[in-house]
Amino acid sequence: MKNFSFEFRAEELRLLGVFVKFCYSRDRQDFIKSSPKFMDPHLLKFNEKLLEISILIMGNQTYRQLNEINGRIGMVSTIFTAYLYQLNVIFINVNLKELIKETESVFQDFHHHNQKIDCEYLLSGLQQLKQAIAPYIKQLENAGFDHALQAELDAYISILNAEYVEKKSLLAELAEWEESNVDLFNDLWATVDEILRTGQKMYHQNSVKLNDYNVEAILNKVNESIIQ
């Protein structure tokens, strides 16, 4: 079995290619000056590879299902953030510093990992919060953490668990599909990587343009676009 020559997801590679193509087209003359290999039909072949991958990905039902799950997870996480604020007020009123610290930790984790749609991590945070609450349940009930609020926490855990199980299954299916197209993905990455490396050499003294050929900086933008 052939291995992928890059360390990120195929969807990230596609969007990375779209971003790099924009910068490459804009700076085309500089690339041609740096090496004749970037003359026509280099850009045309790059476009063809990117289009082929885009058609494959956008026609894949599993990608669409994963995007739908990510949307639902994001929605649940946004609603749960308001719930966390409500819990924190109760914990502050009864001066349970351990639980105040726990909710703040979960809130920070939700904010960070919701950006990545990390369902497993979000689910783990909720389960840890429930375990931390358990020893103080009677005290908290008297302070306003009634059965309705307790049931709401259980509902968030149940919802995220169901989404996690479905997403894990879909990711396994997707991994098999991506492996069956490994040559196409590696071929696109070879072109993208060559452009990135050349751009970094050409613009090593131009901080603005250099950032346009920095993989980590581009991937941050790519992941923002996936979430949105």
Secondary structure by P-SEA (a helix, b strand, c coil): cccccccccaaaaaaaaaaaaaaaaaaaaaaaaaccccccaaaaaaaaaaaaaaaaaaacaaaaaaaaaaaaaaaaaaaaaaaaaaaaaaaaaacaaaaaaaaaaaaaaaaaaaaacaaaaaaaaaaaaaaaaccaaaaaaaacccaaaaaaaaaaaaaaaaaaaaaaaaaaaaaaaaaaaaaaaaaaaaaaaaaaaaaaaaccccaaaaaaacaaaaaaaaaaaaac
